[in-house]
Amino acid sequence: ALLEEQGLDSTAAEIIASFGKELKTGRYSSQIERFAEPLRDALEQQKPTVLMNRISAPSSEELRPHYQIGIAAPNSAGLVALIAGACLDRHLDVHRAYAYTNPAFPVVLDFFEVASATAILEPRKLAEQIQSALIERNFSHTDPAAILNALNRRIFFEYEEPSGLFHLSIETPGAKQGLFYSIARLLYEPIGADIYAAKLFPEGEGARHSFFFKTLSMNFRETEELVQKHFGYNH
């Protein structure tokens, strides 16, 4: 009711209200209402929307400029891998990411913070290119295993009883371009995971990648063997 009083239509208000506490109180809470209409379009028209804006100060031109990419989209298999691959193919280095699946509606709201080698002159045009890649489901041709296998990593895998999801966490001593894509792509295929939430965030000098997902069988032993085969496993 409060959201509707702010001018949102009932569908958009319901979608936003049903997102969990972590999104509504976290880093991107101020961005949610900006995606009210795109989330409604994702539900009613099955249309993804990608918005991109610069988040680093223009005065830091000598550094790699940083941008925030927000995606409201229909929930679909492999979506996180599609987004991360589209960023990789356009030479955007993902530094931080949060992917949220709505618990009540088949839509997602994802945020990627990326670095570019140079300033992007037309962020809107680049956002449209990423949006087209999602619509056409153009996966990156980059070999995900080649990226992953080049890194030292610590891997943790478990089944979380409260959420009913598998949790794969990968810690690396440093950032690596394309690693978030690599993990998401290997989970999607060959493991066949349906990712419900994903996070990438800095941790000390390195980074932590966390993926929460289900598989078709939901058999722990089978899934554990696949994780060990494609990612390695040390915990």
Secondary structure, 3 states (H helix, E strand, C coil): CHHHHCCCCHHHHHHHHHCCHHHHHCCCHHHHHHHHHHHHHHHHCCCCEEEEEECCCHHHCCCCCEEEEEEEEECCCCHHHHHHHHHHHCCCEEEEEEEEECCCCCEEEEEEEEECCCCCCCHHHHHHHHHHHHHHCCCCCCCHHHHHHCCCCEEEEEEECCCCEEEEEEEECCCCCCHHHHHHHHHHCCCCCEEEEEEEEEECCEEEEEEEEECCCCCHHHHHHHHHHHHCCCC
